[in-house]
Amino acid sequence: MIEPAEQPSSSRVPGVCIPWEERLKELAENVEDEQLLKRVWQDVDSLAYTFIWHCLVSF
């Protein structure tokens, strides 16, 4: 009998490709308006997730 592979544990929530916390580590420390940057990043990331999901279920 073949046993299923163990699923890796993921701390990512559904609907997110790259969490803001991971992206923030890559940015410079002297960000002026972090809340604006966070909102824009989450909007763009959400669009990317939707696009990938749409491609998966459409084809």
C-alpha beads as a LAMMPS data file, in Angstrom:
LAMMPS data file: protein, C-alpha beads

59 atoms
58 bonds

1 atom types
1 bond types

-500.0 500.0 xlo xhi
-500.0 500.0 ylo yhi
-500.0 500.0 zlo zhi

Masses

1 110.0

Atoms # bond

1 1 1 0.000 0.000 0.000
2 1 1 1.297 3.462 -0.897
3 1 1 1.112 5.964 1.912
4 1 1 0.413 9.611 1.095
5 1 1 3.301 12.038 1.377
6 1 1 3.355 14.155 4.487
7 1 1 2.041 17.642 3.878
8 1 1 4.468 20.443 4.739
9 1 1 3.173 22.797 7.392
10 1 1 2.368 26.211 6.013
11 1 1 1.769 29.371 7.965
12 1 1 0.247 31.126 4.965
13 1 1 -3.419 31.919 5.009
14 1 1 -5.605 31.198 1.978
15 1 1 -5.668 34.063 -0.498
16 1 1 -2.045 35.112 0.023
17 1 1 0.943 34.348 -2.194
18 1 1 3.638 36.203 -0.253
19 1 1 2.629 37.517 3.181
20 1 1 3.288 41.143 4.036
21 1 1 5.600 40.132 6.876
22 1 1 7.926 38.334 4.434
23 1 1 7.874 41.220 1.971
24 1 1 8.559 43.790 4.690
25 1 1 11.848 42.042 5.511
26 1 1 13.052 42.762 1.949
27 1 1 12.240 46.481 2.072
28 1 1 14.420 49.238 3.395
29 1 1 13.928 50.140 7.030
30 1 1 13.197 53.787 6.268
31 1 1 9.710 53.350 4.814
32 1 1 7.694 56.530 5.341
33 1 1 4.123 55.235 5.197
34 1 1 4.114 51.555 6.061
35 1 1 0.311 51.284 6.207
36 1 1 -0.054 52.588 2.638
37 1 1 2.645 50.238 1.395
38 1 1 1.031 47.302 3.230
39 1 1 -2.403 48.028 1.752
40 1 1 -1.044 48.291 -1.794
41 1 1 1.033 45.105 -1.379
42 1 1 -1.938 43.136 -0.075
43 1 1 -4.122 44.362 -2.968
44 1 1 -1.548 43.348 -5.590
45 1 1 -0.855 40.033 -3.866
46 1 1 -4.575 39.275 -3.760
47 1 1 -4.848 39.902 -7.505
48 1 1 -1.929 37.545 -8.149
49 1 1 -3.556 34.844 -6.023
50 1 1 -6.864 35.275 -7.860
51 1 1 -5.137 35.078 -11.241
52 1 1 -3.294 31.876 -10.320
53 1 1 -6.458 30.303 -8.919
54 1 1 -8.448 31.298 -11.999
55 1 1 -5.833 29.725 -14.309
56 1 1 -5.925 26.556 -12.246
57 1 1 -9.674 26.062 -12.359
58 1 1 -10.252 27.375 -15.900
59 1 1 -7.847 25.144 -17.765

Bonds

1 1 1 2
2 1 2 3
3 1 3 4
4 1 4 5
5 1 5 6
6 1 6 7
7 1 7 8
8 1 8 9
9 1 9 10
10 1 10 11
11 1 11 12
12 1 12 13
13 1 13 14
14 1 14 15
15 1 15 16
16 1 16 17
17 1 17 18
18 1 18 19
19 1 19 20
20 1 20 21
21 1 21 22
22 1 22 23
23 1 23 24
24 1 24 25
25 1 25 26
26 1 26 27
27 1 27 28
28 1 28 29
29 1 29 30
30 1 30 31
31 1 31 32
32 1 32 33
33 1 33 34
34 1 34 35
35 1 35 36
36 1 36 37
37 1 37 38
38 1 38 39
39 1 39 40
40 1 40 41
41 1 41 42
42 1 42 43
43 1 43 44
44 1 44 45
45 1 45 46
46 1 46 47
47 1 47 48
48 1 48 49
49 1 49 50
50 1 50 51
51 1 51 52
52 1 52 53
53 1 53 54
54 1 54 55
55 1 55 56
56 1 56 57
57 1 57 58
58 1 58 59
